[in-house]
Amino acid sequence: MPGLLDLPSEVILIIVEYLQANIQHVALPFYELGDAHRYAISHNPPRRVRYLRSLLLVSRRLSDILTPILYRNVIVRDYNRVNEKISLDQLQWSLEKNPSLSEDIVSAFIPCGSSWSDRSIGNVIPFFWYANMQTLTIHQFDDWEPLEFENDSHVGTSPVKYLTLIDCGAHEESLAAVLSWPAALKALHYDANQGEWSGHYGDEPAKEWTTAAFVRTLQSQKRSLEELTMTRPRLVHEGLGNGPRIDLSDFQALRILRIYHVFLCGTDDWPGVWRNLPPNLEELEVSYDDGDLTTFLYEGDAVAYDPFLLDVIRHKTTHLPHLHTVTIYAFERFDDSESESQGIEDSAGHWKLPSSLASEAEAAGIKLDVWLKFDDSPTFEGVDVFESLISQTGPSSRSKQGARSGQSVLPSNLSEESSTREAKVYGSYTQLQF
């Protein structure tokens, strides 16, 4: 009976691909994605990844066959035990030792530095220019000032199409600079650390986070951005980070918007939210993350729910002609005994629409769903959170769709100061889901 090593390479790949593809994962609602990323970066990868790594150590032939699979989706831990090698440094070391490995990387989830004292985007610059890199997730990008380059020849040259910034406290100029690097960004998940903006130099006044400042950082991708997700870490106190609503009316290419209510509606009066939405919007998802301050259900008012929703529906035909799906996630505080009286139809929290609202949504051609539940912190127990994130971020991770060939081409126009930083850290990095 032939053993594994006796099989043709094509058969071995089919077996491994099947084992990798036959993974149970769940579709995470967008308001859980930030927590899921924070969970993934602080935990060991699932056993299947460690098994794959062990398998490629069996022989050189298996190593040659399986290494591209191992490096395809890289997840680097952001914690390390005492006397343990730093994961990011291990990966950088591996890529310096064998630069061709960078061509296998299609997606990467990495911390913005290998230590808490050095959280600069300069530590991870090479990832933006790996030849086949499509999906990039960066944790804790907090730079206050942009990196210095000799010129702008690097702008608009990165192949990254799907970018996720988790716990991102980078100030406006620094964030705008990084967002200008991709040639044509299709999707952005921005998880805003608003409090990081409150820092200041010397006697200068603090620069507070605003939706307007964030929109300014997006201008370089206005023509290509098709999908935007806006979240923030869980609040430590109600009412934090509130301000004027966001204005995305100039983003003609934007088709999908997933956004927290605090960003969409802000502190402005509710009428006219539709004016600030992208004109070609097709799908809108809204989550209420500050239930102690803003709720979807209204008590004792003439209207039983947030009136912005009906206002959007009524202006769909004239101002949002392509909008066909609206989903609301709200976390209301009521006991299970009150669920039926509040219109909750099932244990998942699906809300039965009032007949008038249902009729208006149907007449406008909008599929409307509202989910009401208690805001429990997700545990992700029993969930392959790694695979769930990979499957929900960017294109299919099973193939290099539209991938370019060739080795990575790093920007050659970094200033002397930036180049020094780069030389110090490039060539140190692994724990790519190891």
C-alpha positions in Angstrom: 0.0 0.0 0.0 1.6 3.4 -1.0 2.3 5.9 1.7 1.8 9.6 1.6 5.2 10.3 0.1 4.5 7.9 -2.7 1.6 10.0 -4.0 2.0 12.5 -6.8 2.3 16.1 -5.6 -1.0 17.0 -7.1 -2.8 14.4 -5.0 -1.1 15.5 -1.8 -2.2 19.1 -2.5 -5.7 17.9 -3.1 -5.7 16.1 0.2 -4.3 19.1 2.1 -6.6 21.6 0.4 -9.6 19.4 1.3 -8.5 19.3 5.0 -8.0 23.1 4.9 -11.3 23.8 3.2 -13.4 21.4 5.3 -13.3 23.7 8.3 -16.4 24.8 10.2 -16.6 28.6 10.5 -19.3 31.1 11.3 -20.2 34.3 9.6 -19.5 37.0 12.2 -21.7 40.1 12.3 -19.6 43.2 11.5 -19.8 44.6 15.0 -18.0 41.4 16.3 -15.1 41.6 13.8 -13.0 44.0 15.9 -13.3 41.7 19.0 -12.6 38.7 16.7 -9.4 40.2 15.4 -8.3 41.1 19.0 -9.0 37.5 20.0 -7.1 36.0 17.1 -3.9 38.1 17.6 -3.6 37.2 21.2 -4.2 33.4 20.9 -2.4 30.4 19.5 -3.6 29.3 16.1 -5.8 26.2 15.8 -4.3 22.7 15.8 -4.8 22.2 12.1 -2.2 24.9 11.4 0.3 23.3 13.8 -0.4 19.9 12.2 0.4 21.4 8.8 3.6 22.9 10.0 4.6 19.5 11.5 3.8 17.8 8.2 6.1 19.9 6.2 9.0 19.0 8.5 8.7 15.3 7.5 10.7 15.7 4.3 12.1 18.3 1.9 9.5 17.2 -0.7 6.6 17.8 1.6 8.2 21.1 2.7 8.4 22.2 -0.9 4.8 21.3 -1.5 3.2 22.6 1.6 5.2 25.8 2.5 3.2 27.9 0.0 0.0 26.8 1.7 1.4 27.6 5.2 2.4 31.1 4.1 -0.7 31.9 2.2 -2.6 33.4 5.1 -0.2 34.8 7.8 -1.4 35.6 11.3 1.2 36.8 13.7 0.6 36.8 17.5 0.9 40.0 19.4 1.9 38.4 22.7 4.9 36.4 23.7 5.8 34.4 26.8 8.9 35.0 28.8 12.1 33.8 27.0 10.0 33.1 23.9 11.1 34.5 20.5 9.0 37.4 19.3 6.6 36.2 16.6 6.9 39.2 14.3 10.7 39.0 14.5 10.6 35.3 13.6 8.6 36.0 10.5 10.8 38.8 9.4 13.9 36.6 9.9 12.3 33.9 7.7 11.4 36.3 4.9 14.9 37.8 4.9 16.5 34.3 4.8 14.2 33.2 2.0 12.7 36.3 0.2 10.8 34.1 -2.2 8.4 33.2 0.6 6.9 36.6 0.4 5.4 35.7 -3.0 3.3 33.0 -1.3 1.6 35.5 1.1 -1.9 36.5 -0.1 -3.2 37.8 3.2 -1.5 38.8 6.5 -2.7 39.8 10.0 0.2 41.5 11.9 0.8 43.8 14.8 2.3 47.2 14.0 5.6 46.3 15.6 7.2 43.7 17.7 7.0 45.5 21.1 4.7 47.9 22.9 7.3 50.6 22.8 7.7 50.6 19.0 4.3 50.7 17.3 5.2 52.4 14.0 3.9 51.6 10.5 7.6 51.7 9.5 8.0 48.2 11.1 5.6 46.6 8.6 6.2 48.6 5.4 7.4 45.6 3.3 4.0 43.9 3.7 2.3 46.6 1.6 4.6 45.7 -1.4 4.7 41.9 -1.4 3.9 41.0 -5.0 0.8 38.9 -4.3 -0.5 40.6 -1.1 -4.2 41.3 -1.5 -5.5 41.4 2.1 -3.7 43.1 5.0 -4.8 43.5 8.6 -2.7 45.7 11.0 -3.2 45.9 14.7 -2.6 49.1 16.6 -1.3 51.5 14.0 -1.0 54.6 16.2 1.5 56.8 14.4 0.9 60.5 15.1 3.0 61.7 12.1 3.6 60.2 8.7 6.8 58.5 7.6 9.1 60.6 5.6 9.9 59.7 1.9 12.1 61.5 -0.5 9.2 61.8 -3.0 5.8 60.4 -3.7 6.8 57.7 -6.2 5.5 55.0 -3.8 2.0 56.5 -3.6 -0.6 54.4 -5.4 1.8 51.4 -6.0 0.9 48.9 -3.3 -1.1 45.8 -4.6 -3.2 45.7 -1.3 -6.9 45.8 -2.1 -8.5 44.9 1.2 -7.2 46.7 4.3 -8.2 46.3 7.9 -6.9 48.6 10.7 -7.8 47.3 14.2 -7.5 49.6 17.2 -6.2 52.2 14.9 -5.2 55.5 16.7 -3.1 56.9 13.8 -3.6 60.7 13.5 -5.1 62.2 10.3 -1.9 63.0 8.4 -0.3 59.6 9.1 -3.5 57.7 8.3 -4.0 59.6 5.1 -0.5 58.8 4.0 -0.9 55.0 4.5 -4.3 55.0 2.8 -2.6 56.6 -0.2 -0.2 53.7 -0.7 -2.6 51.1 -2.3 -3.2 51.5 -6.1 -6.9 50.9 -5.8 -8.3 50.0 -2.4 -11.6 48.1 -2.7 -12.5 47.5 1.0 -11.5 49.1 4.3 -12.3 48.1 7.8 -11.4 51.0 10.1 -11.6 50.2 13.8 -11.1 53.6 15.4 -9.2 54.1 18.6 -10.6 57.6 19.1 -9.0 58.3 22.4 -5.5 58.1 20.8 -6.2 61.3 19.0 -6.5 63.2 22.4 -2.7 63.2 22.9 -0.8 66.4 22.0 2.7 67.8 21.8 3.8 70.3 24.6 1.3 73.1 24.9 -0.4 72.4 21.6 -4.2 71.7 21.9 -5.2 68.1 21.6 -6.7 67.1 18.2 -9.9 65.3 18.8 -11.1 62.5 16.5 -13.9 63.5 14.1 -15.7 61.7 11.2 -14.7 64.7 9.0 -11.0 64.1 9.6 -11.4 60.4 8.8 -13.2 61.2 5.5 -10.3 63.5 4.6 -7.9 60.6 5.0 -10.0 58.6 2.5 -9.8 61.0 -0.4 -7.0 59.1 -2.3 -9.3 56.0 -2.5 -12.6 57.8 -3.3 -12.8 56.5 -6.8 -12.1 52.8 -6.0 -13.5 52.1 -2.5 -16.5 49.8 -2.8 -16.9 48.6 0.8 -16.4 50.5 4.1 -16.7 49.1 7.6 -16.4 51.5 10.6 -16.3 50.2 14.2 -14.5 51.0 17.4 -13.3 49.1 20.5 -15.8 48.6 23.3 -16.6 51.7 25.3 -15.5 52.1 28.9 -18.1 54.8 29.5 -21.2 55.9 27.6 -21.1 58.9 25.4 -17.4 58.8 24.5 -16.3 59.8 21.0 -19.6 61.4 19.9 -19.6 64.1 17.3 -21.1 65.3 14.0 -22.3 62.6 11.6 -20.1 61.3 8.7 -20.5 62.6 5.2 -19.8 60.0 2.4 -21.9 61.6 -0.3 -18.9 62.1 -2.6 -18.0 58.4 -2.6 -19.6 57.3 -5.9 -18.0 53.8 -5.9 -19.1 52.9 -2.4 -21.7 50.1 -2.5 -21.5 48.5 1.0 -21.5 50.4 4.2 -21.3 48.8 7.7 -21.1 51.4 10.4 -21.8 52.2 14.0 -24.8 54.4 14.6 -22.6 56.9 16.5 -20.7 57.6 13.2 -23.7 57.5 10.9 -26.0 59.7 12.8 -23.7 61.4 15.3 -24.9 64.1 17.6 -26.9 65.9 14.8 -30.7 65.9 14.6 -31.9 62.7 12.9 -33.5 64.3 9.7 -31.3 64.2 6.6 -29.0 61.2 7.3 -29.7 60.0 3.8 -28.1 63.1 2.4 -24.7 62.0 3.7 -24.9 58.4 2.3 -23.1 57.3 -0.8 -25.4 57.9 -3.8 -24.8 54.4 -5.2 -25.1 52.5 -1.9 -26.6 49.0 -2.2 -26.3 47.6 1.3 -26.4 49.4 4.7 -25.7 47.8 8.1 -26.0 49.8 11.3 -25.1 48.8 14.8 -25.8 50.7 18.1 -22.7 50.2 20.2 -23.6 52.8 22.9 -26.9 51.4 24.3 -26.7 53.5 27.5 -26.9 56.7 25.4 -28.6 55.8 22.1 -31.2 53.0 21.6 -33.1 51.9 18.5 -36.4 51.5 20.4 -38.0 54.6 21.7 -40.1 54.7 24.9 -43.1 56.9 25.4 -42.6 58.8 22.0 -45.0 59.0 19.1 -42.5 57.0 17.1 -41.6 53.5 18.5 -38.1 53.3 16.9 -35.3 55.5 15.7 -36.8 57.8 13.0 -33.6 58.0 10.9 -34.5 54.6 9.5 -37.9 55.6 8.0 -36.3 58.8 6.8 -33.7 56.8 4.8 -36.4 54.5 3.4 -38.6 57.4 2.2 -35.7 59.0 0.3 -34.6 55.8 -1.3 -36.3 56.3 -4.6 -35.0 59.8 -5.3 -31.6 59.7 -3.6 -30.5 56.1 -3.0 -32.0 54.2 -6.0 -29.7 51.2 -5.7 -30.3 50.6 -2.0 -31.8 47.1 -1.5 -30.8 45.9 1.9 -30.8 47.5 5.3 -29.9 45.6 8.5 -30.0 47.1 12.0 -28.3 45.6 15.1 -29.4 47.1 18.4 -28.6 46.0 21.9 -31.7 46.8 24.1 -31.9 46.1 27.8 -35.0 44.0 28.5 -35.6 40.7 30.2 -36.5 37.5 28.2 -40.1 37.9 29.7 -40.4 41.2 27.8 -39.2 39.8 24.4 -42.7 39.0 23.1 -44.1 42.3 24.1 -41.2 44.1 22.4 -41.8 42.2 19.1 -39.0 39.7 19.4 -39.9 36.8 17.1 -37.2 34.2 18.0 -34.2 33.5 20.3 -31.8 35.2 17.7 -33.5 38.5 18.5 -35.3 39.1 15.1 -37.7 42.0 15.5 -41.1 41.9 14.0 -41.5 45.1 12.0 -44.5 47.3 12.6 -46.9 46.9 9.7 -46.4 50.5 8.6 -42.6 50.2 8.6 -42.8 46.9 6.8 -45.1 48.3 4.1 -42.9 51.3 3.5 -39.8 49.2 3.2 -41.5 46.8 0.8 -42.8 49.6 -1.3 -39.3 51.1 -1.6 -37.9 47.7 -2.6 -35.8 47.4 0.6 -35.2 44.1 2.5 -35.2 45.3 6.1 -34.1 43.3 9.1 -33.8 44.4 12.7 -32.1 42.4 15.3 -32.5 43.2 19.0 -30.4 41.4 21.6 -28.5 41.9 24.8 -24.9 43.1 24.3 -22.9 40.1 25.5 -19.2 40.1 24.9 -18.4 37.3 22.4 -16.3 34.5 23.7 -15.5 32.8 20.3 -15.4 29.5 22.2 -15.9 26.6 19.8 -15.4 28.9 16.8 -12.5 28.7 14.4 -12.1 32.5 14.6 -9.0 32.4 12.4 -10.8 30.7 9.5 -13.9 32.9 10.0 -11.9 36.1 9.7 -10.0 34.8 6.6 -13.2 33.8 4.9 -14.8 37.2 5.6 -11.9 39.5 4.7 -11.0 40.2 1.1 -11.4 37.8 -1.8 -11.3 34.0 -1.6 -8.1 33.0 0.2 -8.1 29.7 -1.6 -6.5 31.2 -4.7 -4.4 34.1 -5.9 -7.0 35.8 -7.9 -5.4 38.5 -10.1 -2.1 37.9 -8.3 1.0 39.3 -9.9 4.1 37.4 -10.3 7.6 38.4 -9.2 9.3 39.3 -6.0 8.3 42.2 -3.7 9.4 45.7 -4.7 9.9 47.9 -1.7 9.8 51.7 -1.9 13.3 53.0 -2.7 12.5 56.6 -1.7 12.4 56.3 2.1 14.2 59.1 3.8 17.5 58.4 5.6 15.7 58.3 8.9 13.0 56.0 7.7 15.5 53.7 5.9 17.4 53.3 9.1 14.3 52.2 11.0 13.5 49.8 8.1 17.0 48.2 8.0 16.7 47.6 11.7 13.5 45.6 11.6 13.2 44.1 8.2 14.6 40.6 8.4 13.1 39.8 11.6 9.8 38.0 11.6 7.0 34.1 12.1 4.1 32.7 13.9 2.1 33.0 10.7 -0.6 31.0 12.3 2.2 28.7 13.4 
